[in-house]
Amino acid sequence: MLLHLDMKGVACSSGSACTSKSLKASHVLLAMGLDHALAQGSLVFSLLETTTREDIDHVLEVFLPIIDKLRRMSPLYTKYLEEKEP
């Protein structure tokens, strides 16, 4: 996800600066009750005073197609869909 976003000009990270040298899930997300696997897969987007509406619109424009592409590539997502079917 990070690589695809970067290729579309979107800067984000997989965790806060204070956990950048650790592969641990965010303690904040875990404290909020998120499942460990879900917390491990989080992304961090930072907004600044210079962030424009157009910047946010660009992220929204490129984000969903990237998710769709990665889901189509994922055997885990395919398995998830199969298990969800009645």
Secondary structure, DSSP 8 states (H G I E B T S, - for coil): -HHHHHHTT---BSS-GGGTT--S--HHHHHTT--HHHHHT--B----TT--HHHHHHHHHHHHHHHHHHHHH-HHHHHHHHHH--
